[in-house]
């Protein structure tokens, strides 16, 4: 899942820039303009880290929709606790975003937990989208809209590339798999609640 331009090793990753764009396009189609992205603490300089690729996709897509002025980026940690903390930061923003791209499913789970504890409703108060399509995201009470980055296909292809290396291939291969948006119940048209 790590992006790279290395001439030495192979990579197989989801097209995280496209995935973030799918999220923004979906939220904009629902009427949202004030959209936040929760980024992961890490190396902000490394353009190959998935969180940085997703952030770049978020920014590019917001600009494409003419919404760069309403785009919000919240620093966080891609964990349950990080999601809870990001939820509280987002609650305090003025003006508040109406939708959030959590960057990863685990962050979205933490955000849902915090908002449920605070009596806020998803998607009535915030539309929320994760990233990863983890198994938990499809559980009924959660029913998280998310991006499926084809993790099983990614692992299978990485195994194939490894076998090719063992067989003697020396040149590096970098593949991006096309993600798809999985719409569930955590997103809704603006003002529909």
N, C-alpha and C positions, 0 to 999 in steps of 0.2 A: 503493500500500500504506500510505500515511500516513493516520492518522485525523485528523479535524478537525471542528470545529463552526463553521467560518468561514461568514460570510454573503457572502463575496466569491468564493471559489473552490470548485470541485467536488472531491470525493474518491471514490475507489473503493478499498475495502480488504476484506481478509478479516475475518470476525468473530473477532478474536484472543482475545477473552474466551471465546467458545464453544469455540474450538480448544483452549485450555488446559484447559478443563473436560473436553473429550473425552479428553485425555491422562490427567488425574487419574482420571476415571471408569474408564478402561481399566485403569490400574495398580491401582486399588482392587479392581476385579473380579478381578484376578489375585492378590489377597491382600496387596498392599503397603500399608503404613501409614506407614513412614518414607520420605518422598519429598522429594527436593531439586529446586529450580528454579535454573537458572543464569541470572542476570540480566545484562544488558549495561550496561557503563559508559555513561553518557549523562546526560541531564538527568532526574534523578529526580522533578522537580516537574512536568514536562510530561506530563499524563495522556493525550495523544494519541499519544505515541511507541509503536510496536508492542510494544517490550519491556515498557513499563509496563502496557499493556493486557493482555498475556499474563500478567504477574506478578499483576495484579489478578484475572484469571480463575483462576489457580492458587490464590491465597489463598482466594477465594470458594468454589471447589470443595472445597478441603481442609476449610474450615469446614463446608460442607454435609454432608460425610462425618464430621464430628466429629473431624477429624484436625489441627486447627490447632496443637496442641502438638507434633506430630511433623513438621510442615512445616519444611523447611530452605531458606534462600535463600543462594546462593553468589554473591558479586559476581564478575563476570568480564568478559571481552571477547568479543564474538561474532565469533571468528576461530579458525583452527586452533590458533594458539599459546594463545589464551584458553581453548580447550577442553582443551588439555594441562594448563594451569595449574589449571583448575577440577577436572580429574580428580584431580590430586595433593591438592588441598584436600579433596575429597570422601573420598579414601582415608584421610585423617587424622582425619576427624570421628568423634567418639564420642558416642553410638552412630552407627554408619555408616548412611546411608540404604541401602535395598535397591533403590531405583529412582530414576531421575533424568530430569527433563524438561529437556533441554538448551537449550530456548528457540529454537534455530535448528539446522538440519542441520550447518552448518559447525562449530559448537561440538561437536556429537555426533561428528563425524569426528575432531576433535582429541582428544576423550575416548577414543574407541576406540583411536586410535593410542597414547596414553599407557598405557592399560590393557593393550593387547597387549604393549607393551614391558615392562611390569611383571609379566607373566605372569597377569594377571587375565582372567577370562572373562565375556563378555557373551552371554547374560543370566544365567549361573550366579552370578556375583558381584554384578552390578548389572543390572537391566533398564534399558534406555535408550531414550528417545524424542526425536526431533528435531522440527523444524518447518520446513516449506517444500516437502517432497517433491521435492527437487532430483534431477536425473537420477542423480547418483552414489549416492543413497540406495538405489536398486534394484539396484545391482551385487551379484552373488552373495555375495562374501565379506563385504560390508557389510550388506546386507539390513536396513536401518534402518527400524524402526517410526517413522512420522512423520505430520505433519498436512499434507494437501494443501490449500493455500489458494486454489486455482484461479487461479494466476498468469496463464495464457493468457487466461482469461475476464476477469480483472481488467484486463489490458492492452487487450483488445478493447472492453470497456465504457468505459474511459477515453478511447479513441479516438472512440467514439460520442458521449460527452459533449462532447468537444472540437468535433466537427462540429456538434453542437447549439448550442454557444456561437458558432461562426462564423456559424451561421444566424440568430443573434439572441437566443437565450435568455439572460436576464440573472440569474435567480435561481440560487443555489447548490444543487447536488444532492450529497447524501452517501449513498453506497450501501455496504452491507455484504454480502459474498458468504458463503454458508454453507460452512465448511470441512468436510472429512471426514477421519477417522482411517484411515490405511493401515497395517494391522498386518502386520509382517514378523517376522524372527527375533530381533530384539534385545530382545523382551519375552517373559516367561514367568511362569507361576505361581510365587509365592514358594516356595522350597524344592524346586523341581522338578529341580534339577540334581544 
